[in-house]
């Protein structure tokens, strides 16, 4: 502040600095840190032992809570895990009527994501020409593939409650991390089930071998 000899302010000299971008960067950093912390908690829960269906329910519940949505589903391409068609393994909210059903031509977004290697975002699913005919009151849609060894074995589908709600780039990236965690959990559960089956079969074979040896010994004891 420049003042006159009598102390009256004459003019002010200063600088203005736009800190909007800095604040946005700080907010993005805080969001990223929160997402990483939440992902860590999800990962710890998925490490616990679950049955196959229970695991699917836990995965979808955790993923939906993490993404802040009520309408979601988990589809697996069963052709690549031993069954015949892509099936809606777990569903939530307005999508519950699809649970247990095979994906059909009406499920265009599911068909698209199972052929994709990357996430698909639709700003307004209700206005999307290829939307499912029974789903008319949903906002933005985010589909994320579950990738295992260069194959898409399934997908998450998340739906916002209102058309005004959109998925940010940070949320899309977080959803991809969730998909990676889900694939790791599904794979670990499948490996554990296979190991258990192999152990059971081996124990059964060893038991039959022991019985055969016992019968052979008994026969030998009857010889003169």
Helices and strands as residue ranges (DSSP letters): E 2-3, E 9-11, H 20-46, H 52-67, E 71-77, G 78-80, E 86-92, G 93-98, H 108-114, E 120-122, G 125-127, E 141-148, E 151-159, H 169-222
